[in-house]
Amino acid sequence: MGKRLRSLFRYYWIILLTLNMGKYEKLLIKILTKTSDSNIKFQELTKLLSKLGFTERIKGSHHIFYKKEMEEIINIQSKDGKAKIY
């Protein structure tokens, strides 16, 4: 998983600490600690991004997540049910 995606998740870590989202907190910890980059389920990552306020746009097999206040986009694709980051 790329550095820019990790930095985005670090930014939202504080937000998640204030919410009661045990499943998503665990997923975020996996992402931030780099313990399971290749084993993140596509569906779980898309739900997490939505919970963090990202808007999803689908173009073919690519799911593109963005926010108005951020320049970077997150482009992911499902490969065997796992998230493949671009």
C-alpha angles and dihedrals in degrees: 000000000000128000094243092056091051091050090052091052092048088056091055095043090090091052092052092050089064094050129073098237107132096169093049094043088057091050091049091050090052090052096045095046093046090228097133112016096147096042102059112125114237095224093049092050093049091050091049092051090049091050088052090058102259120147116228125221120181122209112175107308093338120100110202119196123195144161128207094235094051128073096202124079128206114227116191136168132193116245115178089335093306127109116256111195124210 
